[in-house]
């Protein structure tokens, strides 16, 4: 699977999470660096695609604090991080 396909899969999985979809979250798909996650206009972090999976870098950090081997794993990590948050 190519990087574009991998990014598309991650986007689809993130957009299908009910707690994010019904919250105040935005999934920005336009960044060439990865998939940006924001809440209330505030950047929360970015999922970057790498050859061995995904790395999540929270806003304000210089390096990843979460890694995932698949888009499904990345979505589950995102759900755990933000399931109960609907505001910045």
C-alpha positions in Angstrom: 0.0 0.0 0.0 1.4 3.4 -1.0 1.7 6.4 1.4 -1.3 8.1 -0.2 -3.5 5.0 0.3 -2.3 4.6 3.9 -3.1 8.3 4.6 -6.6 7.8 3.0 -7.2 4.7 5.2 -6.2 6.7 8.3 -8.4 9.6 7.4 -11.4 7.2 6.9 -10.9 5.5 10.2 -10.5 8.8 12.1 -13.6 10.3 10.4 -15.6 7.2 11.4 -15.0 7.6 15.1 -18.3 8.8 16.5 -16.7 10.6 19.5 -14.6 12.7 17.2 -17.3 13.2 14.6 -19.8 14.5 17.2 -17.2 16.5 19.2 -15.5 19.7 18.2 -12.7 17.9 16.4 -11.4 18.6 12.9 -9.3 16.3 10.8 -7.2 18.3 8.4 -6.3 16.1 5.4 -4.5 18.9 3.4 -1.2 18.8 5.1 1.6 17.0 3.2 3.2 16.2 6.5 0.4 13.9 7.7 -3.1 14.1 9.2 -3.6 17.0 11.6 -6.1 16.7 14.5 -7.5 19.9 16.0 -10.2 20.8 18.5 -11.9 24.1 18.7 -9.3 25.6 16.3 -6.4 24.4 18.4 -3.9 21.9 17.0 -3.8 18.7 19.1 -1.3 16.8 17.1 -0.3 15.2 13.8 -0.2 11.6 12.6 2.8 11.1 10.3 3.0 8.2 7.9 6.2 6.3 8.0 7.4 3.1 6.2 6.7 1.0 9.4 3.4 2.6 10.2 2.3 5.8 11.9 3.8 8.2 14.5 1.7 10.6 16.6 3.4 13.9 17.6 1.3 16.0 20.0 1.3 19.8 19.4 4.3 21.4 21.0 6.4 18.2 20.9 9.4 17.6 18.7 9.1 13.9 18.5 6.5 11.1 18.5 5.0 9.8 21.7 2.7 7.2 20.1 3.4 4.8 17.3 1.0 2.5 15.5 1.6 -0.3 12.9 -1.8 0.2 11.2 -4.4 2.8 10.5 -6.8 0.9 12.8 -4.3 1.0 15.6 -3.7 4.8 15.1 -7.5 5.4 15.2 -7.8 3.4 18.5 -4.9 5.5 20.0 -6.7 8.7 18.9 -9.9 7.5 20.4 -8.3 6.8 23.7 -6.6 10.2 23.7 -9.6 12.3 22.8 -12.8 10.2 23.3 -14.0 12.4 26.2 -12.7 15.7 25.0 -15.0 18.0 23.0 -13.3 21.3 23.8 -9.7 22.6 23.7 
